[in-house]
């Protein structure tokens, strides 16, 4: 199932690049260049804002570390402490 999804994503990406290139070079006239560029900028902007929202959600719902750190304040639980590094 994962390979099928990967194959569909790869095929969709290649077809998308071919379509976008065709429109930009004038070989495909299904949509105006200005409309394609406007929708592309819109999609990129929405994608970036959704990424920021997802990161905010992850930060908001992340568990708060307990005050009694079982690692003893050391990086990776061993070796140098943060104070020794700085």
Phi, psi and omega in degrees: 000318181295321179294324178295316178297317178298319179295319178294320178296317180296314180296318178297320178296316180294316178295323178296317178296318179297317180295313181299316179295319178298318179292317183292330179270352178090004180283331178247127183243035179284334183214149179289149180301316183298321179293318179297317179295317180298316179292326178294315178297319178299313182296319179295316180297314179296319178299317179294319179294323176293324176296316177298318178297319179296316178297321177296320178297316179297317179294323182290322185263002179293142179294141180281131179294143180284155183292328178272086184290119182292344179275355178072024178075013181261147180291123179069013178083358180205174176079219185282145173275166181299324180293325180287332180284319182273000000 
